[in-house]
Each structure stands twice: as structure tokens, then as C-alpha cells.
Amino acid sequence: MSNGQVERLHRTLHTALSHYVNKSHTDWDLKLPYFLWAYRATPHSITGYSPFFLLHGMEMVTPASEASENLRPKLPMPTRGPEQLIESLKASLRQAYSAVARANRKPYVANKERYDKRAKSRSFEVGSYVYLFNPACKPGLSKKFFPAWSGPYRVTAKLSELNYEILG
């Protein structure tokens, strides 16, 4: 229970890497730096700040941000001394940290609300095509990167409100 934040990061990591690893699940270590770069540059849905910003006090310079900078007209930058830059950095970090502290004090019910918004009761007609959720992994492959969904399969019979017979 005490490692909830780390476990959540690991789940995000596994989900993201599972889309890009090869069929034998052996190149995940080559994909890891790209995932971490994207994760650090993406603002968090609760705080509104990226991990990079919370650590460094400014947004990460990415190829996209550099390209958009080249499109803007060049204006003369006011010269600021190191003291003004440090004060500006401190002010932006204080503002970000107070926003994060406020977000952390709120009761976090967003997960349930988000789930309830997307949750649907589903029923399928005989003859329609469905995907099967089967998290069992073949021996020798990493369960972390194994695709849990397979299919499509055709529904051949409706056995009950929740159970269907399918044919691959």
C-alpha cells in the first residue's frame, strides 16, 4: 500500500511499452528512454504541470516547441540578471507547488467518476464480432507486454445476460 504512486507509474510504463515492444518482448529497454521523455514532458491531469516543470521550474524544450518558436517573430528579449531569473523561477515553482498541494488535498473521486462516465452495459447480437479479453500469457513471453485482447470472434449464441458463445 505504501508504494501506490510507484505502482501506478509502473502500470503506465507497462501499458505504454506493451504497444511498442517486439513480438519476443526483448527490446523494451531500447524503448524505455522515449517513454520516459514523453512522460516527463506531459502535464499531469490532476496538477496541470509536467514532472519536468515541477523539477526544473520551466517546460521541457521539445522538437515541437522549437519548431513553433521558429515560426514566431523574433522580438528583442529584455536582459535580466541572474537574480531576476532566480526570483522568477522561485515564483513559478511556488505557484506550481501550491497548485499541486491544493490538488492533493481534494478527495480524489475522479477515478470513479471517470469510470462511471465511460461504463456501459453491453449486449451483443448473434453474428456480431467481438474481441476477447484473455490476460493469460504464453510461456516464455513477458506477461507485462502480452496483448490481453484477441480476436475478432463471431458471437454464435447468447447463453445469458453476460455470457456468450464465440467462434474464432
Secondary structure, DSSP 8 states (H G I E B T S, - for coil): -TTHHHHHHHHHHHHHHHTTS-TTS--HHHHHHHHHHHHHHS--TTTSS-HHHHHHSS----HHHHHHHHHS---------HHHHHHHHHHHHHHHHHHHHHHHHS---HHHHHHHHH-------TT-EEEEE-----TTS-GGGS--EEEEEEEEEE-SSS-EEEE-
